[in-house]
Amino acid sequence: MKTRKKNRLISILKTLSPEEMIRLEEMIYSPYFNKDPKCIELWKVLKTYAPEFDSPNLYNQQLSEQLFPDKKKTASTLSAVMSKLLGLINEHFALEELSKRKYYKRYLTMKAHLKRDNKLPTFV
């Protein structure tokens, strides 16, 4: 029997609520945050297996074949795309936490303005 070694990306995706998946998807599709179309392709494949993310199609070889049908050696290529997607997820987590910390967000905004010698913003 074929066993899939524990994949950090899949493990993290399993923890997301449906609402978090929607917000993460917005970030993945945003050209501001993501410039790699393969991350979008990988996301499209992975999200079809939500919320369980438990399928033989999630083995690295099957994912490679879906994302890179014309290439022979794609393990490192798939690993790079998975790392980029994991980076986007980590960035999403950080931004979600920052949005909950109003005063820290204000502090960072003021700090950025001071670095640029701008007049401090007024907060509503």
Phi and psi restraints in degrees (value plus and minus 20) as a CYANA .aco file:
   2 LYS   PHI    -100.6   -60.6
   2 LYS   PSI     109.8   149.8
   3 THR   PHI    -135.9   -95.9
   3 THR   PSI     122.4   162.4
   4 ARG   PHI    -114.8   -74.8
   4 ARG   PSI     102.7   142.7
   5 LYS   PHI     -85.5   -45.5
   5 LYS   PSI     132.6   172.6
   6 LYS   PHI     -79.3   -39.3
   6 LYS   PSI     105.5   145.5
   7 ASN   PHI    -128.7   -88.7
   7 ASN   PSI     102.8   142.8
   8 ARG   PHI     -80.3   -40.3
   8 ARG   PSI     -61.4   -21.4
   9 LEU   PHI     -78.9   -38.9
   9 LEU   PSI     -69.5   -29.5
  10 ILE   PHI     -84.1   -44.1
  10 ILE   PSI     -61.7   -21.7
  11 SER   PHI     -78.2   -38.2
  11 SER   PSI     -62.0   -22.0
  12 ILE   PHI     -90.1   -50.1
  12 ILE   PSI     -62.9   -22.9
  13 LEU   PHI     -79.6   -39.6
  13 LEU   PSI     -54.1   -14.1
  14 LYS   PHI     -82.3   -42.3
  14 LYS   PSI     -44.1    -4.1
  15 THR   PHI    -106.1   -66.1
  15 THR   PSI     -29.1    10.9
  16 LEU   PHI    -100.8   -60.8
  16 LEU   PSI     119.4   159.4
  17 SER   PHI     -98.8   -58.8
  17 SER   PSI     145.1   185.1
  18 PRO   PHI     -77.0   -37.0
  18 PRO   PSI     -58.2   -18.2
  19 GLU   PHI     -86.2   -46.2
  19 GLU   PSI     -60.8   -20.8
  20 GLU   PHI     -85.1   -45.1
  20 GLU   PSI     -56.5   -16.5
  21 MET   PHI     -81.9   -41.9
  21 MET   PSI     -60.4   -20.4
  22 ILE   PHI     -84.3   -44.3
  22 ILE   PSI     -67.1   -27.1
  23 ARG   PHI     -86.3   -46.3
  23 ARG   PSI     -58.8   -18.8
  24 LEU   PHI     -83.2   -43.2
  24 LEU   PSI     -62.0   -22.0
  25 GLU   PHI     -80.6   -40.6
  25 GLU   PSI     -59.2   -19.2
  26 GLU   PHI     -79.0   -39.0
  26 GLU   PSI     -60.1   -20.1
  27 MET   PHI     -89.0   -49.0
  27 MET   PSI     -62.1   -22.1
  28 ILE   PHI     -82.0   -42.0
  28 ILE   PSI     -57.5   -17.5
  29 TYR   PHI    -102.5   -62.5
  29 TYR   PSI     -29.1    10.9
  30 SER   PHI     -97.7   -57.7
  30 SER   PSI     102.5   142.5
  31 PRO   PHI     -86.9   -46.9
  31 PRO   PSI     -36.8     3.2
  32 TYR   PHI     -88.2   -48.2
  32 TYR   PSI     -60.5   -20.5
  33 PHE   PHI    -115.5   -75.5
  33 PHE   PSI     -51.1   -11.1
  34 ASN   PHI    -149.4  -109.4
  34 ASN   PSI      99.6   139.6
  35 LYS   PHI    -126.7   -86.7
  35 LYS   PSI     -17.7    22.3
  36 ASP   PHI    -126.6   -86.6
  36 ASP   PSI      89.6   129.6
  37 PRO   PHI     -83.3   -43.3
  37 PRO   PSI     -43.3    -3.3
  38 LYS   PHI     -89.0   -49.0
  38 LYS   PSI     -49.0    -9.0
  39 CYS   PHI     -83.5   -43.5
  39 CYS   PSI     -60.1   -20.1
  40 ILE   PHI     -85.6   -45.6
  40 ILE   PSI     -63.6   -23.6
  41 GLU   PHI     -81.1   -41.1
  41 GLU   PSI     -64.8   -24.8
  42 LEU   PHI     -82.0   -42.0
  42 LEU   PSI     -63.5   -23.5
  43 TRP   PHI     -78.3   -38.3
  43 TRP   PSI     -65.5   -25.5
  44 LYS   PHI     -78.3   -38.3
  44 LYS   PSI     -61.5   -21.5
  45 VAL   PHI     -87.6   -47.6
  45 VAL   PSI     -69.9   -29.9
  46 LEU   PHI     -83.3   -43.3
  46 LEU   PSI     -62.2   -22.2
  47 LYS   PHI     -86.7   -46.7
  47 LYS   PSI     -39.6     0.4
  48 THR   PHI     -87.7   -47.7
  48 THR   PSI     -36.1     3.9
  49 TYR   PHI    -121.8   -81.8
  49 TYR   PSI     -12.7    27.3
  50 ALA   PHI     -92.1   -52.1
  50 ALA   PSI     131.2   171.2
  51 PRO   PHI    -112.0   -72.0
  51 PRO   PSI     -28.8    11.2
  52 GLU   PHI     -95.8   -55.8
  52 GLU   PSI     -56.2   -16.2
  53 PHE   PHI      31.0    71.0
  53 PHE   PSI      27.7    67.7
  54 ASP   PHI    -151.3  -111.3
  54 ASP   PSI      72.0   112.0
  55 SER   PHI    -173.4  -133.4
  55 SER   PSI     128.1   168.1
  56 PRO   PHI     -83.4   -43.4
  56 PRO   PSI     -39.2     0.8
  57 ASN   PHI     -92.5   -52.5
  57 ASN   PSI     -25.8    14.2
  58 LEU   PHI    -116.4   -76.4
  58 LEU   PSI     -15.6    24.4
  59 TYR   PHI     -85.2   -45.2
  59 TYR   PSI     128.6   168.6
  60 ASN   PHI     -76.9   -36.9
  60 ASN   PSI     -59.4   -19.4
  61 GLN   PHI     -82.9   -42.9
  61 GLN   PSI     -62.9   -22.9
  62 GLN   PHI     -87.3   -47.3
  62 GLN   PSI     -60.3   -20.3
  63 LEU   PHI     -82.9   -42.9
  63 LEU   PSI     -62.1   -22.1
  64 SER   PHI     -79.9   -39.9
  64 SER   PSI     -63.6   -23.6
  65 GLU   PHI     -84.4   -44.4
  65 GLU   PSI     -54.1   -14.1
  66 GLN   PHI     -93.9   -53.9
  66 GLN   PSI     -60.2   -20.2
  67 LEU   PHI    -104.5   -64.5
  67 LEU   PSI     -51.5   -11.5
  68 PHE   PHI    -151.9  -111.9
  68 PHE   PSI      46.8    86.8
  69 PRO   PHI     -83.6   -43.6
  69 PRO   PSI     -42.6    -2.6
  70 ASP   PHI    -115.7   -75.7
  70 ASP   PSI     -23.4    16.6
  71 LYS   PHI    -125.6   -85.6
  71 LYS   PSI     126.6   166.6
  72 LYS   PHI    -106.7   -66.7
  72 LYS   PSI     -75.6   -35.6
  73 LYS   PHI    -120.6   -80.6
  73 LYS   PSI      83.8   123.8
  74 THR   PHI    -145.3  -105.3
  74 THR   PSI     -13.9    26.1
  75 ALA   PHI     -78.9   -38.9
  75 ALA   PSI     -65.9   -25.9
  76 SER   PHI     -91.3   -51.3
  76 SER   PSI     -53.5   -13.5
  77 THR   PHI     -86.3   -46.3
  77 THR   PSI     -65.6   -25.6
  78 LEU   PHI     -82.9   -42.9
  78 LEU   PSI     -61.9   -21.9
  79 SER   PHI     -79.6   -39.6
  79 SER   PSI     -59.5   -19.5
  80 ALA   PHI     -85.4   -45.4
  80 ALA   PSI     -62.5   -22.5
  81 VAL   PHI     -87.9   -47.9
  81 VAL   PSI     -60.7   -20.7
  82 MET   PHI     -83.4   -43.4
  82 MET   PSI     -58.6   -18.6
  83 SER   PHI     -84.8   -44.8
  83 SER   PSI     -60.2   -20.2
  84 LYS   PHI     -83.9   -43.9
  84 LYS   PSI     -62.8   -22.8
  85 LEU   PHI     -85.3   -45.3
  85 LEU   PSI     -59.9   -19.9
  86 LEU   PHI     -82.9   -42.9
  86 LEU   PSI     -58.6   -18.6
  87 GLY   PHI     -82.2   -42.2
  87 GLY   PSI     -60.2   -20.2
  88 LEU   PHI     -84.4   -44.4
  88 LEU   PSI     -59.0   -19.0
  89 ILE   PHI     -84.3   -44.3
  89 ILE   PSI     -63.6   -23.6
  90 ASN   PHI     -82.9   -42.9
  90 ASN   PSI     -60.8   -20.8
  91 GLU   PHI     -83.5   -43.5
  91 GLU   PSI     -61.1   -21.1
  92 HIS   PHI     -79.8   -39.8
  92 HIS   PSI     -65.9   -25.9
  93 PHE   PHI     -79.2   -39.2
  93 PHE   PSI     -64.4   -24.4
  94 ALA   PHI     -82.7   -42.7
  94 ALA   PSI     -64.8   -24.8
  95 LEU   PHI     -86.9   -46.9
  95 LEU   PSI     -56.5   -16.5
  96 GLU   PHI     -83.6   -43.6
  96 GLU   PSI     -62.4   -22.4
  97 GLU   PHI     -87.8   -47.8
  97 GLU   PSI     -60.6   -20.6
  98 LEU   PHI     -82.8   -42.8
  98 LEU   PSI     -58.6   -18.6
  99 SER   PHI     -84.0   -44.0
  99 SER   PSI     -41.8    -1.8
 100 LYS   PHI    -106.1   -66.1
 100 LYS   PSI     -30.7     9.3
 101 ARG   PHI    -133.0   -93.0
 101 ARG   PSI      60.2   100.2
 102 LYS   PHI     -76.2   -36.2
 102 LYS   PSI     -66.3   -26.3
 103 TYR   PHI     -92.3   -52.3
 103 TYR   PSI     -55.9   -15.9
 104 TYR   PHI     -88.5   -48.5
 104 TYR   PSI     -56.9   -16.9
 105 LYS   PHI     -83.1   -43.1
 105 LYS   PSI     -62.3   -22.3
 106 ARG   PHI     -82.5   -42.5
 106 ARG   PSI     -62.7   -22.7
 107 TYR   PHI     -78.6   -38.6
 107 TYR   PSI     -67.3   -27.3
 108 LEU   PHI     -84.2   -44.2
 108 LEU   PSI     -57.5   -17.5
 109 THR   PHI     -84.3   -44.3
 109 THR   PSI     -66.3   -26.3
 110 MET   PHI     -82.5   -42.5
 110 MET   PSI     -61.4   -21.4
 111 LYS   PHI     -80.6   -40.6
 111 LYS   PSI     -62.8   -22.8
 112 ALA   PHI     -83.4   -43.4
 112 ALA   PSI     -61.2   -21.2
 113 HIS   PHI     -85.7   -45.7
 113 HIS   PSI     -61.6   -21.6
 114 LEU   PHI     -83.9   -43.9
 114 LEU   PSI     -56.9   -16.9
 115 LYS   PHI     -82.3   -42.3
 115 LYS   PSI     -47.1    -7.1
 116 ARG   PHI    -119.7   -79.7
 116 ARG   PSI     -12.8    27.2
 117 ASP   PHI      36.3    76.3
 117 ASP   PSI      11.9    51.9
 118 ASN   PHI    -105.3   -65.3
 118 ASN   PSI     138.9   178.9
 119 LYS   PHI     -86.2   -46.2
 119 LYS   PSI     119.4   159.4
 120 LEU   PHI     -83.6   -43.6
 120 LEU   PSI     120.2   160.2
 121 PRO   PHI     -91.9   -51.9
 121 PRO   PSI     134.5   174.5
 122 THR   PHI    -118.4   -78.4
 122 THR   PSI     112.8   152.8
 123 PHE   PHI    -122.0   -82.0
 123 PHE   PSI     119.9   159.9
